[in-house]
Amino acid sequence: MAKAKLDHREARRTKVLEQQMAAWRHAGQLREYIAAMAERIGSMDGAEAKAATEWLAWATEHVARVDPLNSRLAMPPDPEPKAEDLRQRI
């Protein structure tokens, strides 16, 4: 039973780590796109530039929210495994 609990905890931590990595990579791709947006906006003027700049500002704020490196880095909580979670590991 102790081994099953340990395996469950390790699987959960691995899943969280992989989700964070995927979110970090996604944020990096979004930042690349935002940089291209900013470059393109430099060639716009008037209402078109204003609308694009508003979109750029929102996108920049969004990336800051979804990048896991902008959040507290800590060990994820270890929820108590359910009986069925442990049965799968025995």
PyMOL Python script that loads the backbone (N, CA, C, O; Angstrom):
from pymol import cmd

cmd.read_pdbstr("""\
ATOM      1  N   MET A   1       0.834  -1.190   0.000  1.00  0.00           N
ATOM      2  CA  MET A   1       0.000   0.000   0.000  1.00  0.00           C
ATOM      3  C   MET A   1       0.879   1.254   0.000  1.00  0.00           C
ATOM      4  O   MET A   1       0.586   2.219  -0.706  1.00  0.00           O
ATOM      5  N   ALA A   2       1.950   1.238   0.788  1.00  0.00           N
ATOM      6  CA  ALA A   2       2.845   2.406   0.843  1.00  0.00           C
ATOM      7  C   ALA A   2       3.460   2.668  -0.522  1.00  0.00           C
ATOM      8  O   ALA A   2       3.580   3.820  -0.940  1.00  0.00           O
ATOM      9  N   LYS A   3       3.848   1.608  -1.218  1.00  0.00           N
ATOM     10  CA  LYS A   3       4.435   1.760  -2.566  1.00  0.00           C
ATOM     11  C   LYS A   3       3.402   2.331  -3.525  1.00  0.00           C
ATOM     12  O   LYS A   3       3.738   3.185  -4.346  1.00  0.00           O
ATOM     13  N   ALA A   4       2.174   1.887  -3.443  1.00  0.00           N
ATOM     14  CA  ALA A   4       1.107   2.401  -4.311  1.00  0.00           C
ATOM     15  C   ALA A   4       0.887   3.892  -4.067  1.00  0.00           C
ATOM     16  O   ALA A   4       0.683   4.655  -5.011  1.00  0.00           O
ATOM     17  N   LYS A   5       0.928   4.307  -2.794  1.00  0.00           N
ATOM     18  CA  LYS A   5       0.760   5.732  -2.471  1.00  0.00           C
ATOM     19  C   LYS A   5       1.925   6.549  -3.020  1.00  0.00           C
ATOM     20  O   LYS A   5       1.731   7.635  -3.566  1.00  0.00           O
ATOM     21  N   LEU A   6       3.129   6.020  -2.872  1.00  0.00           N
ATOM     22  CA  LEU A   6       4.307   6.712  -3.404  1.00  0.00           C
ATOM     23  C   LEU A   6       4.233   6.826  -4.924  1.00  0.00           C
ATOM     24  O   LEU A   6       4.519   7.888  -5.478  1.00  0.00           O
ATOM     25  N   ASP A   7       3.855   5.754  -5.598  1.00  0.00           N
ATOM     26  CA  ASP A   7       3.722   5.774  -7.051  1.00  0.00           C
ATOM     27  C   ASP A   7       2.668   6.779  -7.505  1.00  0.00           C
ATOM     28  O   ASP A   7       2.856   7.489  -8.493  1.00  0.00           O
ATOM     29  N   HIS A   8       1.563   6.829  -6.774  1.00  0.00           N
ATOM     30  CA  HIS A   8       0.497   7.781  -7.104  1.00  0.00           C
ATOM     31  C   HIS A   8       1.000   9.214  -6.970  1.00  0.00           C
ATOM     32  O   HIS A   8       0.751  10.050  -7.838  1.00  0.00           O
ATOM     33  N   ARG A   9       1.712   9.494  -5.874  1.00  0.00           N
ATOM     34  CA  ARG A   9       2.246  10.838  -5.645  1.00  0.00           C
ATOM     35  C   ARG A   9       3.237  11.218  -6.742  1.00  0.00           C
ATOM     36  O   ARG A   9       3.189  12.335  -7.257  1.00  0.00           O
ATOM     37  N   GLU A  10       4.119  10.314  -7.099  1.00  0.00           N
ATOM     38  CA  GLU A  10       5.113  10.605  -8.133  1.00  0.00           C
ATOM     39  C   GLU A  10       4.457  10.827  -9.492  1.00  0.00           C
ATOM     40  O   GLU A  10       4.879  11.702 -10.249  1.00  0.00           O
ATOM     41  N   ALA A  11       3.442  10.052  -9.801  1.00  0.00           N
ATOM     42  CA  ALA A  11       2.723  10.226 -11.073  1.00  0.00           C
ATOM     43  C   ALA A  11       2.031  11.583 -11.114  1.00  0.00           C
ATOM     44  O   ALA A  11       2.026  12.249 -12.149  1.00  0.00           O
ATOM     45  N   ARG A  12       1.452  11.992  -9.999  1.00  0.00           N
ATOM     46  CA  ARG A  12       0.774  13.297  -9.932  1.00  0.00           C
ATOM     47  C   ARG A  12       1.776  14.429 -10.110  1.00  0.00           C
ATOM     48  O   ARG A  12       1.516  15.374 -10.854  1.00  0.00           O
ATOM     49  N   ARG A  13       2.916  14.344  -9.435  1.00  0.00           N
ATOM     50  CA  ARG A  13       3.932  15.387  -9.557  1.00  0.00           C
ATOM     51  C   ARG A  13       4.475  15.456 -10.984  1.00  0.00           C
ATOM     52  O   ARG A  13       4.703  16.541 -11.518  1.00  0.00           O
ATOM     53  N   THR A  14       4.678  14.302 -11.587  1.00  0.00           N
ATOM     54  CA  THR A  14       5.162  14.262 -12.974  1.00  0.00           C
ATOM     55  C   THR A  14       4.162  14.940 -13.904  1.00  0.00           C
ATOM     56  O   THR A  14       4.550  15.697 -14.794  1.00  0.00           O
ATOM     57  N   LYS A  15       2.890  14.672 -13.698  1.00  0.00           N
ATOM     58  CA  LYS A  15       1.844  15.277 -14.533  1.00  0.00           C
ATOM     59  C   LYS A  15       1.845  16.795 -14.385  1.00  0.00           C
ATOM     60  O   LYS A  15       1.751  17.514 -15.380  1.00  0.00           O
ATOM     61  N   VAL A  16       1.952  17.284 -13.159  1.00  0.00           N
ATOM     62  CA  VAL A  16       1.971  18.734 -12.921  1.00  0.00           C
ATOM     63  C   VAL A  16       3.191  19.361 -13.589  1.00  0.00           C
ATOM     64  O   VAL A  16       3.082  20.402 -14.238  1.00  0.00           O
ATOM     65  N   LEU A  17       4.350  18.729 -13.431  1.00  0.00           N
ATOM     66  CA  LEU A  17       5.575  19.246 -14.036  1.00  0.00           C
ATOM     67  C   LEU A  17       5.450  19.318 -15.556  1.00  0.00           C
ATOM     68  O   LEU A  17       5.832  20.318 -16.165  1.00  0.00           O
ATOM     69  N   GLU A  18       4.923  18.275 -16.162  1.00  0.00           N
ATOM     70  CA  GLU A  18       4.762  18.263 -17.617  1.00  0.00           C
ATOM     71  C   GLU A  18       3.738  19.296 -18.085  1.00  0.00           C
ATOM     72  O   GLU A  18       3.906  19.892 -19.149  1.00  0.00           O
ATOM     73  N   GLN A  19       2.691  19.511 -17.310  1.00  0.00           N
ATOM     74  CA  GLN A  19       1.714  20.556 -17.645  1.00  0.00           C
ATOM     75  C   GLN A  19       2.357  21.932 -17.568  1.00  0.00           C
ATOM     76  O   GLN A  19       2.107  22.783 -18.422  1.00  0.00           O
ATOM     77  N   GLN A  20       3.184  22.158 -16.551  1.00  0.00           N
ATOM     78  CA  GLN A  20       3.869  23.443 -16.420  1.00  0.00           C
ATOM     79  C   GLN A  20       4.826  23.667 -17.585  1.00  0.00           C
ATOM     80  O   GLN A  20       4.903  24.772 -18.121  1.00  0.00           O
ATOM     81  N   MET A  21       5.557  22.622 -17.982  1.00  0.00           N
ATOM     82  CA  MET A  21       6.479  22.755 -19.094  1.00  0.00           C
ATOM     83  C   MET A  21       5.722  23.102 -20.381  1.00  0.00           C
ATOM     84  O   MET A  21       6.152  23.965 -21.147  1.00  0.00           O
ATOM     85  N   ALA A  22       4.615  22.436 -20.607  1.00  0.00           N
ATOM     86  CA  ALA A  22       3.821  22.711 -21.804  1.00  0.00           C
ATOM     87  C   ALA A  22       3.304  24.151 -21.789  1.00  0.00           C
ATOM     88  O   ALA A  22       3.323  24.826 -22.818  1.00  0.00           O
ATOM     89  N   ALA A  23       2.847  24.619 -20.637  1.00  0.00           N
ATOM     90  CA  ALA A  23       2.362  25.999 -20.531  1.00  0.00           C
ATOM     91  C   ALA A  23       3.500  26.991 -20.747  1.00  0.00           C
ATOM     92  O   ALA A  23       3.305  28.033 -21.374  1.00  0.00           O
ATOM     93  N   TRP A  24       4.689  26.672 -20.231  1.00  0.00           N
ATOM     94  CA  TRP A  24       5.856  27.541 -20.412  1.00  0.00           C
ATOM     95  C   TRP A  24       6.245  27.623 -21.885  1.00  0.00           C
ATOM     96  O   TRP A  24       6.531  28.707 -22.393  1.00  0.00           O
ATOM     97  N   ARG A  25       6.257  26.490 -22.565  1.00  0.00           N
ATOM     98  CA  ARG A  25       6.577  26.493 -24.000  1.00  0.00           C
ATOM     99  C   ARG A  25       5.520  27.274 -24.785  1.00  0.00           C
ATOM    100  O   ARG A  25       5.847  28.040 -25.691  1.00  0.00           O
ATOM    101  N   HIS A  26       4.275  27.073 -24.435  1.00  0.00           N
ATOM    102  CA  HIS A  26       3.194  27.797 -25.111  1.00  0.00           C
ATOM    103  C   HIS A  26       3.354  29.304 -24.909  1.00  0.00           C
ATOM    104  O   HIS A  26       3.176  30.085 -25.845  1.00  0.00           O
ATOM    105  N   ALA A  27       3.688  29.702 -23.691  1.00  0.00           N
ATOM    106  CA  ALA A  27       3.903  31.125 -23.409  1.00  0.00           C
ATOM    107  C   ALA A  27       5.058  31.664 -24.246  1.00  0.00           C
ATOM    108  O   ALA A  27       4.992  32.791 -24.737  1.00  0.00           O
ATOM    109  N   GLY A  28       6.103  30.880 -24.411  1.00  0.00           N
ATOM    110  CA  GLY A  28       7.232  31.304 -25.250  1.00  0.00           C
ATOM    111  C   GLY A  28       6.822  31.503 -26.692  1.00  0.00           C
ATOM    112  O   GLY A  28       7.244  32.465 -27.335  1.00  0.00           O
ATOM    113  N   GLN A  29       6.003  30.604 -27.205  1.00  0.00           N
ATOM    114  CA  GLN A  29       5.514  30.749 -28.585  1.00  0.00           C
ATOM    115  C   GLN A  29       4.635  31.986 -28.716  1.00  0.00           C
ATOM    116  O   GLN A  29       4.712  32.714 -29.706  1.00  0.00           O
ATOM    117  N   LEU A  30       3.803  32.215 -27.710  1.00  0.00           N
ATOM    118  CA  LEU A  30       2.967  33.410 -27.740  1.00  0.00           C
ATOM    119  C   LEU A  30       3.824  34.676 -27.712  1.00  0.00           C
ATOM    120  O   LEU A  30       3.510  35.653 -28.393  1.00  0.00           O
ATOM    121  N   ARG A  31       4.892  34.663 -26.937  1.00  0.00           N
ATOM    122  CA  ARG A  31       5.786  35.829 -26.889  1.00  0.00           C
ATOM    123  C   ARG A  31       6.430  36.089 -28.256  1.00  0.00           C
ATOM    124  O   ARG A  31       6.588  37.240 -28.664  1.00  0.00           O
ATOM    125  N   GLU A  32       6.792  35.032 -28.947  1.00  0.00           N
ATOM    126  CA  GLU A  32       7.345  35.193 -30.300  1.00  0.00           C
ATOM    127  C   GLU A  32       6.311  35.842 -31.215  1.00  0.00           C
ATOM    128  O   GLU A  32       6.632  36.749 -31.982  1.00  0.00           O
ATOM    129  N   TYR A  33       5.082  35.375 -31.130  1.00  0.00           N
ATOM    130  CA  TYR A  33       4.024  35.947 -31.956  1.00  0.00           C
ATOM    131  C   TYR A  33       3.775  37.407 -31.583  1.00  0.00           C
ATOM    132  O   TYR A  33       3.571  38.250 -32.456  1.00  0.00           O
ATOM    133  N   ILE A  34       3.794  37.699 -30.291  1.00  0.00           N
ATOM    134  CA  ILE A  34       3.583  39.073 -29.823  1.00  0.00           C
ATOM    135  C   ILE A  34       4.681  39.988 -30.350  1.00  0.00           C
ATOM    136  O   ILE A  34       4.413  41.132 -30.717  1.00  0.00           O
ATOM    137  N   ALA A  35       5.906  39.493 -30.388  1.00  0.00           N
ATOM    138  CA  ALA A  35       7.007  40.296 -30.940  1.00  0.00           C
ATOM    139  C   ALA A  35       6.753  40.593 -32.418  1.00  0.00           C
ATOM    140  O   ALA A  35       7.001  41.706 -32.882  1.00  0.00           O
ATOM    141  N   ALA A  36       6.260  39.601 -33.150  1.00  0.00           N
ATOM    142  CA  ALA A  36       5.927  39.811 -34.565  1.00  0.00           C
ATOM    143  C   ALA A  36       4.759  40.787 -34.700  1.00  0.00           C
ATOM    144  O   ALA A  36       4.738  41.614 -35.612  1.00  0.00           O
ATOM    145  N   MET A  37       3.789  40.689 -33.789  1.00  0.00           N
ATOM    146  CA  MET A  37       2.671  41.633 -33.800  1.00  0.00           C
ATOM    147  C   MET A  37       3.186  43.061 -33.624  1.00  0.00           C
ATOM    148  O   MET A  37       2.801  43.970 -34.359  1.00  0.00           O
ATOM    149  N   ALA A  38       4.068  43.240 -32.633  1.00  0.00           N
ATOM    150  CA  ALA A  38       4.594  44.578 -32.344  1.00  0.00           C
ATOM    151  C   ALA A  38       5.333  45.136 -33.553  1.00  0.00           C
ATOM    152  O   ALA A  38       5.212  46.320 -33.869  1.00  0.00           O
ATOM    153  N   GLU A  39       6.090  44.292 -34.219  1.00  0.00           N
ATOM    154  CA  GLU A  39       6.810  44.738 -35.420  1.00  0.00           C
ATOM    155  C   GLU A  39       5.831  45.166 -36.505  1.00  0.00           C
ATOM    156  O   GLU A  39       6.019  46.193 -37.157  1.00  0.00           O
ATOM    157  N   ARG A  40       4.793  44.373 -36.689  1.00  0.00           N
ATOM    158  CA  ARG A  40       3.779  44.694 -37.715  1.00  0.00           C
ATOM    159  C   ARG A  40       3.037  45.977 -37.365  1.00  0.00           C
ATOM    160  O   ARG A  40       2.743  46.784 -38.247  1.00  0.00           O
ATOM    161  N   ILE A  41       2.735  46.171 -36.096  1.00  0.00           N
ATOM    162  CA  ILE A  41       2.017  47.372 -35.659  1.00  0.00           C
ATOM    163  C   ILE A  41       2.839  48.613 -35.965  1.00  0.00           C
ATOM    164  O   ILE A  41       2.283  49.681 -36.217  1.00  0.00           O
ATOM    165  N   GLY A  42       4.156  48.478 -35.944  1.00  0.00           N
ATOM    166  CA  GLY A  42       5.026  49.613 -36.257  1.00  0.00           C
ATOM    167  C   GLY A  42       4.801  50.186 -37.639  1.00  0.00           C
ATOM    168  O   GLY A  42       5.141  51.341 -37.897  1.00  0.00           O
ATOM    169  N   SER A  43       4.226  49.383 -38.540  1.00  0.00           N
ATOM    170  CA  SER A  43       3.969  49.880 -39.892  1.00  0.00           C
ATOM    171  C   SER A  43       2.527  50.342 -40.084  1.00  0.00           C
ATOM    172  O   SER A  43       2.140  50.702 -41.196  1.00  0.00           O
ATOM    173  N   MET A  44       1.741  50.336 -39.039  1.00  0.00           N
ATOM    174  CA  MET A  44       0.334  50.757 -39.108  1.00  0.00           C
ATOM    175  C   MET A  44       0.209  52.188 -38.619  1.00  0.00           C
ATOM    176  O   MET A  44       1.120  52.745 -38.007  1.00  0.00           O
ATOM    177  N   ASP A  45      -0.951  52.764 -38.909  1.00  0.00           N
ATOM    178  CA  ASP A  45      -1.229  54.085 -38.359  1.00  0.00           C
ATOM    179  C   ASP A  45      -2.716  54.229 -38.081  1.00  0.00           C
ATOM    180  O   ASP A  45      -3.526  53.396 -38.487  1.00  0.00           O
ATOM    181  N   GLY A  46      -3.051  55.284 -37.394  1.00  0.00           N
ATOM    182  CA  GLY A  46      -4.446  55.632 -37.134  1.00  0.00           C
ATOM    183  C   GLY A  46      -5.207  54.592 -36.330  1.00  0.00           C
ATOM    184  O   GLY A  46      -4.678  53.970 -35.409  1.00  0.00           O
ATOM    185  N   ALA A  47      -6.478  54.424 -36.715  1.00  0.00           N
ATOM    186  CA  ALA A  47      -7.382  53.531 -35.997  1.00  0.00           C
ATOM    187  C   ALA A  47      -6.907  52.086 -36.049  1.00  0.00           C
ATOM    188  O   ALA A  47      -7.091  51.329 -35.096  1.00  0.00           O
ATOM    189  N   GLU A  48      -6.298  51.709 -37.159  1.00  0.00           N
ATOM    190  CA  GLU A  48      -5.793  50.337 -37.285  1.00  0.00           C
ATOM    191  C   GLU A  48      -4.701  50.077 -36.237  1.00  0.00           C
ATOM    192  O   GLU A  48      -4.699  49.037 -35.579  1.00  0.00           O
ATOM    193  N   ALA A  49      -3.789  51.016 -36.091  1.00  0.00           N
ATOM    194  CA  ALA A  49      -2.708  50.876 -35.107  1.00  0.00           C
ATOM    195  C   ALA A  49      -3.263  50.884 -33.689  1.00  0.00           C
ATOM    196  O   ALA A  49      -2.794  50.133 -32.833  1.00  0.00           O
ATOM    197  N   LYS A  50      -4.249  51.721 -33.438  1.00  0.00           N
ATOM    198  CA  LYS A  50      -4.836  51.791 -32.096  1.00  0.00           C
ATOM    199  C   LYS A  50      -5.496  50.463 -31.723  1.00  0.00           C
ATOM    200  O   LYS A  50      -5.294  49.953 -30.621  1.00  0.00           O
ATOM    201  N   ALA A  51      -6.278  49.910 -32.637  1.00  0.00           N
ATOM    202  CA  ALA A  51      -6.945  48.632 -32.373  1.00  0.00           C
ATOM    203  C   ALA A  51      -5.925  47.514 -32.182  1.00  0.00           C
ATOM    204  O   ALA A  51      -6.067  46.678 -31.290  1.00  0.00           O
ATOM    205  N   ALA A  52      -4.916  47.507 -33.013  1.00  0.00           N
ATOM    206  CA  ALA A  52      -3.882  46.466 -32.903  1.00  0.00           C
ATOM    207  C   ALA A  52      -3.091  46.611 -31.606  1.00  0.00           C
ATOM    208  O   ALA A  52      -2.717  45.608 -30.997  1.00  0.00           O
ATOM    209  N   THR A  53      -2.836  47.825 -31.184  1.00  0.00           N
ATOM    210  CA  THR A  53      -2.102  48.062 -29.944  1.00  0.00           C
ATOM    211  C   THR A  53      -2.908  47.590 -28.738  1.00  0.00           C
ATOM    212  O   THR A  53      -2.340  47.055 -27.785  1.00  0.00           O
ATOM    213  N   GLU A  54      -4.212  47.779 -28.770  1.00  0.00           N
ATOM    214  CA  GLU A  54      -5.068  47.276 -27.691  1.00  0.00           C
ATOM    215  C   GLU A  54      -5.002  45.751 -27.627  1.00  0.00           C
ATOM    216  O   GLU A  54      -4.917  45.173 -26.543  1.00  0.00           O
ATOM    217  N   TRP A  55      -5.040  45.112 -28.779  1.00  0.00           N
ATOM    218  CA  TRP A  55      -4.957  43.658 -28.864  1.00  0.00           C
ATOM    219  C   TRP A  55      -3.591  43.180 -28.352  1.00  0.00           C
ATOM    220  O   TRP A  55      -3.506  42.190 -27.625  1.00  0.00           O
ATOM    221  N   LEU A  56      -2.547  43.879 -28.732  1.00  0.00           N
ATOM    222  CA  LEU A  56      -1.196  43.552 -28.289  1.00  0.00           C
ATOM    223  C   LEU A  56      -1.071  43.664 -26.765  1.00  0.00           C
ATOM    224  O   LEU A  56      -0.456  42.809 -26.127  1.00  0.00           O
ATOM    225  N   ALA A  57      -1.646  44.704 -26.192  1.00  0.00           N
ATOM    226  CA  ALA A  57      -1.583  44.891 -24.740  1.00  0.00           C
ATOM    227  C   ALA A  57      -2.294  43.750 -24.019  1.00  0.00           C
ATOM    228  O   ALA A  57      -1.780  43.213 -23.038  1.00  0.00           O
ATOM    229  N   TRP A  58      -3.477  43.383 -24.508  1.00  0.00           N
ATOM    230  CA  TRP A  58      -4.199  42.276 -23.887  1.00  0.00           C
ATOM    231  C   TRP A  58      -3.396  40.982 -24.001  1.00  0.00           C
ATOM    232  O   TRP A  58      -3.270  40.239 -23.028  1.00  0.00           O
ATOM    233  N   ALA A  59      -2.855  40.716 -25.184  1.00  0.00           N
ATOM    234  CA  ALA A  59      -2.089  39.491 -25.415  1.00  0.00           C
ATOM    235  C   ALA A  59      -0.869  39.425 -24.498  1.00  0.00           C
ATOM    236  O   ALA A  59      -0.541  38.360 -23.974  1.00  0.00           O
ATOM    237  N   THR A  60      -0.210  40.538 -24.307  1.00  0.00           N
ATOM    238  CA  THR A  60       0.966  40.588 -23.439  1.00  0.00           C
ATOM    239  C   THR A  60       0.577  40.269 -21.993  1.00  0.00           C
ATOM    240  O   THR A  60       1.276  39.520 -21.310  1.00  0.00           O
ATOM    241  N   GLU A  61      -0.529  40.833 -21.534  1.00  0.00           N
ATOM    242  CA  GLU A  61      -1.012  40.550 -20.183  1.00  0.00           C
ATOM    243  C   GLU A  61      -1.427  39.082 -20.041  1.00  0.00           C
ATOM    244  O   GLU A  61      -1.186  38.451 -19.012  1.00  0.00           O
ATOM    245  N   HIS A  62      -2.047  38.561 -21.081  1.00  0.00           N
ATOM    246  CA  HIS A  62      -2.479  37.160 -21.066  1.00  0.00           C
ATOM    247  C   HIS A  62      -1.285  36.225 -20.908  1.00  0.00           C
ATOM    248  O   HIS A  62      -1.326  35.294 -20.103  1.00  0.00           O
ATOM    249  N   VAL A  63      -0.234  36.468 -21.665  1.00  0.00           N
ATOM    250  CA  VAL A  63       0.954  35.612 -21.581  1.00  0.00           C
ATOM    251  C   VAL A  63       1.550  35.663 -20.180  1.00  0.00           C
ATOM    252  O   VAL A  63       1.995  34.643 -19.653  1.00  0.00           O
ATOM    253  N   ALA A  64       1.560  36.828 -19.590  1.00  0.00           N
ATOM    254  CA  ALA A  64       2.086  36.945 -18.226  1.00  0.00           C
ATOM    255  C   ALA A  64       1.265  36.097 -17.257  1.00  0.00           C
ATOM    256  O   ALA A  64       1.808  35.547 -16.299  1.00  0.00           O
ATOM    257  N   ARG A  65      -0.044  35.989 -17.506  1.00  0.00           N
ATOM    258  CA  ARG A  65      -0.910  35.194 -16.628  1.00  0.00           C
ATOM    259  C   ARG A  65      -0.720  33.693 -16.832  1.00  0.00           C
ATOM    260  O   ARG A  65      -0.813  32.935 -15.867  1.00  0.00           O
ATOM    261  N   VAL A  66      -0.458  33.246 -18.050  1.00  0.00           N
ATOM    262  CA  VAL A  66      -0.407  31.805 -18.314  1.00  0.00           C
ATOM    263  C   VAL A  66       0.983  31.194 -18.168  1.00  0.00           C
ATOM    264  O   VAL A  66       1.117  29.971 -18.126  1.00  0.00           O
ATOM    265  N   ASP A  67       2.010  32.021 -18.090  1.00  0.00           N
ATOM    266  CA  ASP A  67       3.367  31.497 -17.940  1.00  0.00           C
ATOM    267  C   ASP A  67       3.561  31.028 -16.497  1.00  0.00           C
ATOM    268  O   ASP A  67       3.494  31.837 -15.572  1.00  0.00           O
ATOM    269  N   PRO A  68       3.801  29.735 -16.296  1.00  0.00           N
ATOM    270  CA  PRO A  68       3.942  29.242 -14.925  1.00  0.00           C
ATOM    271  C   PRO A  68       5.154  29.818 -14.196  1.00  0.00           C
ATOM    272  O   PRO A  68       5.196  29.779 -12.967  1.00  0.00           O
ATOM    273  N   LEU A  69       6.126  30.343 -14.909  1.00  0.00           N
ATOM    274  CA  LEU A  69       7.281  30.933 -14.243  1.00  0.00           C
ATOM    275  C   LEU A  69       6.967  32.294 -13.629  1.00  0.00           C
ATOM    276  O   LEU A  69       7.781  32.854 -12.896  1.00  0.00           O
ATOM    277  N   ASN A  70       5.787  32.820 -13.932  1.00  0.00           N
ATOM    278  CA  ASN A  70       5.344  34.063 -13.306  1.00  0.00           C
ATOM    279  C   ASN A  70       4.517  33.787 -12.049  1.00  0.00           C
ATOM    280  O   ASN A  70       3.988  34.712 -11.433  1.00  0.00           O
ATOM    281  N   SER A  71       4.409  32.522 -11.677  1.00  0.00           N
ATOM    282  CA  SER A  71       3.668  32.121 -10.483  1.00  0.00           C
ATOM    283  C   SER A  71       4.650  31.588  -9.442  1.00  0.00           C
ATOM    284  O   SER A  71       5.835  31.399  -9.715  1.00  0.00           O
ATOM    285  N   ARG A  72       4.140  31.361  -8.281  1.00  0.00           N
ATOM    286  CA  ARG A  72       4.964  30.799  -7.201  1.00  0.00           C
ATOM    287  C   ARG A  72       5.405  29.394  -7.589  1.00  0.00           C
ATOM    288  O   ARG A  72       4.583  28.558  -7.964  1.00  0.00           O
ATOM    289  N   LEU A  73       6.696  29.143  -7.499  1.00  0.00           N
ATOM    290  CA  LEU A  73       7.227  27.814  -7.777  1.00  0.00           C
ATOM    291  C   LEU A  73       7.337  27.047  -6.464  1.00  0.00           C
ATOM    292  O   LEU A  73       8.042  27.462  -5.544  1.00  0.00           O
ATOM    293  N   ALA A  74       6.634  25.932  -6.394  1.00  0.00           N
ATOM    294  CA  ALA A  74       6.644  25.115  -5.187  1.00  0.00           C
ATOM    295  C   ALA A  74       6.158  23.723  -5.532  1.00  0.00           C
ATOM    296  O   ALA A  74       5.530  23.493  -6.565  1.00  0.00           O
ATOM    297  N   MET A  75       6.464  22.811  -4.644  1.00  0.00           N
ATOM    298  CA  MET A  75       5.983  21.440  -4.795  1.00  0.00           C
ATOM    299  C   MET A  75       4.462  21.477  -4.834  1.00  0.00           C
ATOM    300  O   MET A  75       3.839  22.128  -3.996  1.00  0.00           O
ATOM    301  N   PRO A  76       3.856  20.783  -5.798  1.00  0.00           N
ATOM    302  CA  PRO A  76       2.388  20.777  -5.833  1.00  0.00           C
ATOM    303  C   PRO A  76       1.841  19.998  -4.634  1.00  0.00           C
ATOM    304  O   PRO A  76       2.513  19.118  -4.095  1.00  0.00           O
ATOM    305  N   PRO A  77       0.628  20.330  -4.230  1.00  0.00           N
ATOM    306  CA  PRO A  77       0.045  19.598  -3.100  1.00  0.00           C
ATOM    307  C   PRO A  77      -0.152  18.122  -3.467  1.00  0.00           C
ATOM    308  O   PRO A  77      -0.372  17.784  -4.630  1.00  0.00           O
ATOM    309  N   ASP A  78      -0.072  17.283  -2.491  1.00  0.00           N
ATOM    310  CA  ASP A  78      -0.280  15.846  -2.688  1.00  0.00           C
ATOM    311  C   ASP A  78      -1.654  15.473  -2.142  1.00  0.00           C
ATOM    312  O   ASP A  78      -1.801  15.213  -0.948  1.00  0.00           O
ATOM    313  N   PRO A  79      -2.662  15.447  -3.019  1.00  0.00           N
ATOM    314  CA  PRO A  79      -3.989  15.076  -2.525  1.00  0.00           C
ATOM    315  C   PRO A  79      -3.990  13.605  -2.096  1.00  0.00           C
ATOM    316  O   PRO A  79      -3.234  12.784  -2.615  1.00  0.00           O
ATOM    317  N   GLU A  80      -4.846  13.309  -1.151  1.00  0.00           N
ATOM    318  CA  GLU A  80      -4.971  11.936  -0.677  1.00  0.00           C
ATOM    319  C   GLU A  80      -5.533  11.082  -1.819  1.00  0.00           C
ATOM    320  O   GLU A  80      -6.587  11.405  -2.366  1.00  0.00           O
ATOM    321  N   PRO A  81      -4.846  10.005  -2.180  1.00  0.00           N
ATOM    322  CA  PRO A  81      -5.339   9.177  -3.290  1.00  0.00           C
ATOM    323  C   PRO A  81      -6.641   8.469  -2.921  1.00  0.00           C
ATOM    324  O   PRO A  81      -6.875   8.110  -1.767  1.00  0.00           O
ATOM    325  N   LYS A  82      -7.465   8.286  -3.926  1.00  0.00           N
ATOM    326  CA  LYS A  82      -8.708   7.533  -3.748  1.00  0.00           C
ATOM    327  C   LYS A  82      -8.380   6.047  -3.851  1.00  0.00           C
ATOM    328  O   LYS A  82      -7.332   5.667  -4.372  1.00  0.00           O
ATOM    329  N   ALA A  83      -9.263   5.237  -3.362  1.00  0.00           N
ATOM    330  CA  ALA A  83      -9.044   3.785  -3.371  1.00  0.00           C
ATOM    331  C   ALA A  83      -8.784   3.262  -4.778  1.00  0.00           C
ATOM    332  O   ALA A  83      -7.918   2.411  -4.980  1.00  0.00           O
ATOM    333  N   GLU A  84      -9.537   3.774  -5.748  1.00  0.00           N
ATOM    334  CA  GLU A  84      -9.359   3.285  -7.130  1.00  0.00           C
ATOM    335  C   GLU A  84      -7.998   3.706  -7.709  1.00  0.00           C
ATOM    336  O   GLU A  84      -7.432   3.006  -8.548  1.00  0.00           O
ATOM    337  N   ASP A  85      -7.483   4.851  -7.253  1.00  0.00           N
ATOM    338  CA  ASP A  85      -6.156   5.275  -7.694  1.00  0.00           C
ATOM    339  C   ASP A  85      -5.095   4.277  -7.227  1.00  0.00           C
ATOM    340  O   ASP A  85      -4.166   3.945  -7.964  1.00  0.00           O
ATOM    341  N   LEU A  86      -5.249   3.822  -6.024  1.00  0.00           N
ATOM    342  CA  LEU A  86      -4.281   2.889  -5.452  1.00  0.00           C
ATOM    343  C   LEU A  86      -4.425   1.482  -6.024  1.00  0.00           C
ATOM    344  O   LEU A  86      -3.427   0.790  -6.224  1.00  0.00           O
ATOM    345  N   ARG A  87      -5.652   1.058  -6.287  1.00  0.00           N
ATOM    346  CA  ARG A  87      -5.877  -0.264  -6.882  1.00  0.00           C
ATOM    347  C   ARG A  87      -5.155  -0.393  -8.212  1.00  0.00           C
ATOM    348  O   ARG A  87      -4.639  -1.459  -8.545  1.00  0.00           O
ATOM    349  N   GLN A  88      -5.119   0.711  -8.981  1.00  0.00           N
ATOM    350  CA  GLN A  88      -4.464   0.678 -10.289  1.00  0.00           C
ATOM    351  C   GLN A  88      -2.965   0.496 -10.144  1.00  0.00           C
ATOM    352  O   GLN A  88      -2.311   0.097 -11.108  1.00  0.00           O
ATOM    353  N   ARG A  89      -2.396   0.771  -8.980  1.00  0.00           N
ATOM    354  CA  ARG A  89      -0.948   0.737  -8.776  1.00  0.00           C
ATOM    355  C   ARG A  89      -0.472  -0.491  -7.988  1.00  0.00           C
ATOM    356  O   ARG A  89       0.728  -0.710  -7.827  1.00  0.00           O
ATOM    357  N   ILE A  90      -1.408  -1.268  -7.513  1.00  0.00           N
ATOM    358  CA  ILE A  90      -1.014  -2.461  -6.739  1.00  0.00           C
ATOM    359  C   ILE A  90      -0.724  -3.617  -7.669  1.00  0.00           C
ATOM    360  O   ILE A  90      -0.377  -4.706  -7.211  1.00  0.00           O
TER     361      ILE A  90
END
""", "prot")
cmd.dss("prot")
cmd.show_as("cartoon", "prot")
cmd.util.cbc("prot")
cmd.orient("prot")
